Amino acid sequence: MARILSVLAAALVLIAMVAGPASALPPPMPLEDRVADSDLVVAGEIVKVADESARGGPADHVRFQGQVRCTVKVTRVFKGPADLKQVTVVCRKPAPAPKAPPGIKAVRIGGAFRRAEVGEKAIWTLVKQPQAEGVVYRELYYHPVHEQDTAEAVAAAAKVAADPAKVLKDDKAAERQRLSAAYLYLRWAVPEDALPQTRTPLPGGGTHTEANTLGHALLDAALVDRAVEAAIRGLASTESLDGKPYAWPGAHGLALKALQRVVRNFGNLRPEPVQTSRQQTRKEMIEDTRQQRKAWAEAVRAWWDKHKMKLYVPKVKPRGIPGGR
């Protein structure tokens, strides 16, 4: 019995070692965020890998422990100098598989980090590595660019991220590009009544309250309307219901992220889900979801037409997804 308990305890420790770090990772960033927040976006192949932890003295060993320096041969530039041929990227080493206790078969669970091996081809979203010798970059985020994020999708996202307002003004732009532009245009939007309020006493009594816009810039009202309308159409999207591959979070998910920043009580406008039964077919359930999304979009459009307000953005934009990654 004691041996069985010890083996069971070892198994639990192994599970924690294998599954713990991966389960703590946040969900992947939308492609629009990854491209907009990167200093450099390239397609390339790793041609050399050097162990960073072996460099220099003890201080360098601590600083670079668990990292490798990859030399990437650039095959296509989506964002950055068009004539770039090579870039150096500091990556994490892949974690070794934990040693299995006696009587337990080890199962390696792949993490979200790149394996950083010679010959790996990928699309890299990179930011400059601070306090590093020469021009060195690191990956923007733990998750690599998704396989379904094709080169064409990354190129389109880079074009939109360069000037979202220009895309919103273009009536000939593709619907998906206009949704991406709407998301980026509204990403840091703050409704006027959500800004800090300044209260000034009035001579006859009472106070005058107005929004303190210091450090914020007013968004163009016409472009805000275009962005909100594009997001509302995205909210009604059935892309994820049609059985075709789509890049996370999809049109519906991206629209949801954009609208919840500018529409008060956004979640409360969502219609109550239709009560289903075990006899309902999958096709009927999908149709119910379609109708719910359509009704949600109509409710949001009605709310915006009635309550549309001034939107502001910080003059100095933070990096990353609002509220953290």
N, C-alpha and C positions, 0 to 999 in steps of 0.2 A: 504493500500500500504506500509506504514512504517513497519507494522508487517511482511509483505512478504519479504521486503528487509532485515530486521534484521535476519529472519530465513535463507535467502539465504546466508548472510554474515557468519552466524554461521556454515552453512554447508560447506562453503569454508574453514573456519578455521579447521573444523573437518577433512576434506580431507587432508589438509596440515599436520595435526598432525599424521594422520594414515599413509599416503603414503610417507611423506617426508624422514624419516630416511632410509627406505628400498630402496627407489629409489636412494639414495646417495651411497649405497654400491657398491664396485667394483665387477666384475664378479668373480666366484669361481676360485681358483687356480687349475691348473692341478694336478692330483693325484701324479705325479712324483715330483712336487715341494713340495707338502705337506709332503710327506714321506721323501724326501731328507733333508728338512729344519727342521724337527722335531728332538727333543732329544729323544722322546719316542713315539712309536705307539702301541696302545693296543686295544683289544676288551674288553668291560666290561659293568658292570651294576652299576648304582648309587644306593648305599644302605643307604646313609645319606646325608642330606642337612642342612647346618648351615648358617644363615644370617651373612655375614661378617661385615655389617655396624653396628651391635650391639656390636662388640668387642671393648674393650679398651675405651680410652677417646675420646675427641673431635677430636684430630688429626687422630685417627684411623677411626672415623666416616666419615671424609672427604675422607680419603685414600681408604676405602673399600665401600663407598656408592654405592649402586646399584649392589653389587656383592654377590655371595653366594659361600660357600666352599663345594664342593661335594666330598664325599668319594666314590671312584669307586672300586668295586671288579673286579679284572682283571681275565678274562677267557682265553685270548690268547695274547701272546707278539709277535708282528711283528718286532719291533726294540727296543732294550733295554735289560736289564737283564732278562734272560730266566726264573728265579725263582721268578719274581715279582708277588706278590699276591694282592697288594692293592696300590692305588695311590690317592693323594689328588689333586683336580683340582679346581682352582678359576674360576668361570664362571659369566657371567652377569645374573642378574635376568631378567626373561621375563617381558617386559613392560606391564603395565596394560592397558586394553582397555580404550580409552578416553571416558569421560562422554558425552553423547549425549545432544545437546541443545534441548529445548522444541520443539516438533513437528518433530524432526529428529530421525530416527531409526539408532542407532550405528551399524556399521559393522566392526567387528574385522578382520584385515588383518594380517595373520601370518608373522612374521619377519624371518630373517635368523638365529637368535640366537637360541641356544638350550633352551628348557623349564626348564632344570635343575630340574627334578622331580625324586623322588625315584621310582625305577623300570625301568627307561629309559635305554635301551640297545643300545650301539652304538660302533663305531670304533672311537677312539680318537687320533688325531694327536696333540702332546703336546710339549711345550717348557718350560724350567725351568722359574719360576716366580722370577725375581730379587728382592732382599731385602725382602724376605718373610721368616717367621720363619719355620724351618724345611725344608724338601724337598717338595716343592709345585710347581705345574705346572699350566699353562694356555693353553687354546686352541690356536693353531697356527694362526687360521684364523676365521673370522666371520662365514663362512659357514661350517656346519657339512659335514662329508664325505658323498657323494651322496649315495642314496639307491642303485644305479646301480653299485657302487664301491663295489663289493662283497669281502668277506674275501680273496678269491683266488687272485683277482686283487691286493689287498693291499699287500699280501704276495709276489706276483711277483714284484711289484714296489719296495718293500723293498730289495729284492734280487738284483735288478738292481742298485738301489741307492748305495748299499754297494760297488760296484766296476763296474761302467759302462764300463771301458776299457776291463775288463775280458769278459763281455757279447759281446762286439763288436768283440772280437777275436774269439768267439765261433761260428763256422759255423753251429752248430746244434741248436743254440738258436732259439726260436720262433720269427717269424717276428715282432710281436708286442713288444716283449721284446727288440729286437734290435733297434726298433724305440725309445723306452723309453730310452735306453742307448745312442742313438745318440743325443736325445734332451738334456739329462743331460751332455753329454760330450761337446756339443757345447753351452750350456746355457750361459756361460760367455765368449765365444770366441770373440776375437777382431782381425780383419784382420790387417796385418802388416802395411798397409798404413793408418790405422785409429788410430795408436798410435801417441803420440806426436813426432814431427820431430825435430832432432838436425841438425843445419846447421853449417858447418865448412868452413871458408874461405880457398881457395886454393892459393898457392904461385903465380901462374901465372894468378890469377884472377878467378872469379866465386866462387861458393860454392859447397861443397859436402854435400848432404842431406842423412841422414839415420834415421831409426826409433829408438826412445829411448825406449828400452825394460826394463828399470829399473823397478823392481817390478812386472814383468810379466815372465811367463814361456812358452816356446815353446811347442805346442802340437805335438804329434807324427804324421808325415805326412801320414803314412799308416793308422793309426786309424782315422785320419780326413777324408780320402777318404772313408773308410768304413762307417763312421757316415753320411757323406753327401749322399752317395748312399742309405743308409737305409732311410734317410729322403726324398729323391727323390721318392723312391717307396711308402712311406707313403703319399706323396703329391698327387699321382695318386689314392689313396684309394677311393673306392666307399662305404665304410662302412656306412656313414650317408645317403646314397641314397637307401639302400637295405631294409628299413622298419624294421630293427631290433634294439633293444635297445643298446645303446653304451654310454660309460662314456665320459662326456665332457672333453676336446674339440674334442675327436675322433682322429683317426689316421691322417686324413687330416689336422685338426686344429693344432695338435702337430707338424707335419712336417712343416707346414707353420711357426710356431713360431721358429723352429730351423733354417730353411733356411734363413729367413729374416735377421738373424744376420750375416751371412757369405757370402751371395750372393749379390753383388752390384746391385742396380736397380731391386731388386727381383720382385717388383710389375709390373714393365714395361715389364717383360718377359711373363706375363700372356696374353694369346691370347684374342682378343676381343670377347665378348660374341656373340653367334649366335643370329641374329634377329629372334624373335619369333612372332607368329601370334595367334590370338584368336582361330583359328581352330586347333592349335597344341595340341595334347593330353598330359596328364601328363607323360605318358610313353616316348613320344618323347622328352619332356623337360628334363627328367632325363637322357636320352641317350645323349643329347647335353652336359649336365654337365659332364657326364663321359668322353666324347671325349675332352672337354676343359681341364679337369684335366690331362688327358693323354698327351695332347699337351704341357701343362704347364710344366709337369715333364720332358718331352723330351727337352724343351727349356732350362730349368735349368741345365740339365745334359750336354748339349752342351756348355753352358756358363762356367760351372765348369771345364770341360775338357780343355777348352781354357785358362781360367784365374785363375786356382787354385793357391792359395797363402798360405803363411805361416800364421798360426793362433796362437794367444797367449791368455793366461788366466791370470788374476791377481793371484799372489802367495798367497795372503790372500783373500779368496773368500767371498764376501758379502752374506748375507742371503736373500732369497726371489727371486721373479721374477725380472730380469733385467728391470730397468726403473720404478720400483715400483709395487705395488700390486693393 
